């Protein structure tokens, strides 16, 4: 399978610099082909590319966006057939519409099962977002609106206030894309690639919760088996119930919440109405088989906003109040006001705040039931 990554952006935004960084730090060891057009920025020099083991396929017809219907489709198939690369990087013309390039790649991938559109990125100069939106509306906005990830360049030149304003303008055009706001020099190419091929914090958290749930299920099944052998079927239910209660006492509130969150009905009964005896054999209290992501919702934000450690501690303490919904987990890494990064993890009645490594932007995620999203936005000041 060959992954196809599109790296678009206006002239001078820094596409070439980004590609060089990714080649040096993120794609090392991959067989890679770069397809670039011969218009716009000076192309990456062939010497550099040969050293990296990269083959260039320059398109005879020039600008990719001028040849989407014919040449582009065939060129992509030819490159894949000739080189069998792990990845094809496409650097379209600076004034092309990203949406046109995406469609062209998707059409080609539909005809060639070994090709897969992996990502589509727009590189944007953070200091020029406002003026470019005004002066180059249609073309610039198309690149912003169509991007899966927006990589901001020259963010180190902006004040915090101007950076947040630029991100606000981009968010209006594209609410979903990951927006990379951290200066590139502070980041490893692999961190940039993780933003481009991003797995959200919510997905990471839910995967962790599922794994913990499965481990707990296995433990319960093991207890069930032991009790059956030792006491017979009737006595097992009594003993298992005690073992279950003992498990929660041993692990405190964290253990209780952690176990209960896996089924909505079970969680609802314990969390809101106190413990109760359930006589319905079909009630899901008896079947802990739901995945966390089938029942609970997640709320997440990306932001360049700077926080203080004390401020984060206060926010996490407030999550225990019940005012923001029934919160099971929260996780994040955000900019600190002193230039460091702050990482946090939260479970009910328990949280950890520590110094973290730079991420592509500040990210946070909250998972729970009946989340009050507007209140959460207010709590984090977003």
Residue, then its C-alpha position, 0 to 999 in steps of 0.5 A: x500500500x502506498x500512502x499519498x500525502x498532499x502538502x499545499x500552501x501559498x507561495x512562501x508559506x514554507x512548504x519546502x522547509x516543512x517537506x525537508x524537515x519531514x524527510x529528515x526526521x519523520x520519513x527516514x527509512x521510507x521509500x518515498x517519491x515527491x511529485x512537485x510542479x515546476x511553477x511557484x517556489x524554487x523546487x527542492x534541489x535534486x542533490x538534497x533529494x538524491x541524498x535522501x533516496x528520494x526520486x523526483x517525478x516532475x510533471x511534463x505539463x507543469x502545474x498539477x492543477x492545470x492537468x488534473x483530468x489527464x496527466x495527473x491521474x496517469x502520472x500517479x499510477x506510473x509513479x506507483x508502478x515504477x517505484x512501488x514507494x511507501x509514500x508519495x508526497x504531492x506538492x501542488x501549485x501554490x495557487x491551486x485549489x486543494x479540493x481539486x487535488x484531493x478529488x484527483x487523488x481520490x479518483x486515482x486511488x479508486x482505480x488503483x487499489x494499492x494507492x491510499x489518500x493518507x493526508x492533506x495538509x495546508x501550510x499557512x504563514x501565521x502572520x498573513x492569515x488575515x490579509x490573505x483571507x481578505x486579498x485571496x479569498x477563494x483560493x486561500x480559503x479553499x486551501x484552509x477549508x479543505x485541509x485535514x491539518x493546517x500547519x502554521x509557519x512563523x508562529x514564533x514571530x507572533x504575540x500570544x494574542x495575535x496567534x490566538x486571533x489567527x487560529x480563531x479565523x482559521x477555525x471559522x473556516x475549518x472547525x475540524x482540522x488539527x492546527x499546528x501552532x507550535x514553532x517548528x524548531x521546538x518540534x520533532x518531525x515525528x510530532x508534526x507527522x502525528x498531527x498530520x496522521x493524527x489520532x485524537x486524544x479521545x481515541x487514545x483515551x477510549x482505547x485505554x479505557x477499552x483495554x482496562x475494561x477488557x482486563x477487568x472483564x477477564x479478571x471477573x471471568x477468572x473469579x467466576x470460574x474459581x468461585x464455581x469450582x469452590x462453592x458451586x453456582x449458587x454460592x458463587x453469586x454471593x461470593x462474587x458480589x462480595x469480591x466485587x465490593x471488596x475490589x471497589x473498597x480496595x481501589x477507592x472511588x477511582x476503581x468504582x467509577x472506572x468499573x461502572x463507566x463501561x455500561x450506561x445503565x450500570x453507571x446510571x444506577x450507581x452514580x445517580x440513584x445509589x446502589x439498587x438490587x436489580x431483578x431483571x435478568x436482561x438488564x445490562x447491569x448483568x452484562x458488562x459488554x458495552x465499549x466505552x465509546x458506545x455509551x459515553x461522549x467526548x468533548x475536546x479542543x485544540x488551542x494555543x492558549x497559555x495556562x498556569x499550573x495552578x490554573x490547570x489544578x483548579x480546573x481539574x478540581x472543578x471537574x469533580x463538582x458535577x457541574x460539568x456532567x458525569x466526568x470519567x476521564x480527562x487528559x491534555x497537554x497545553x502551553x504554559x505561561x512560562x514557556x514550558x508545557x503542562x500535561x495532565x490526567x484526570x480520573x474522579x477525585x484524583x488528578x496529576x499535573x506535570x511538565x510535558x514535552x511540546x506538542x503540535x498545539x495545546x490539546x485537551x479532552x474530557x470523556x463522560x456522560x451528559x457532558x455540559x460542553x458550553x460549561x466545559x468551554x467556559x471552565x477552560x476559557x475557550 
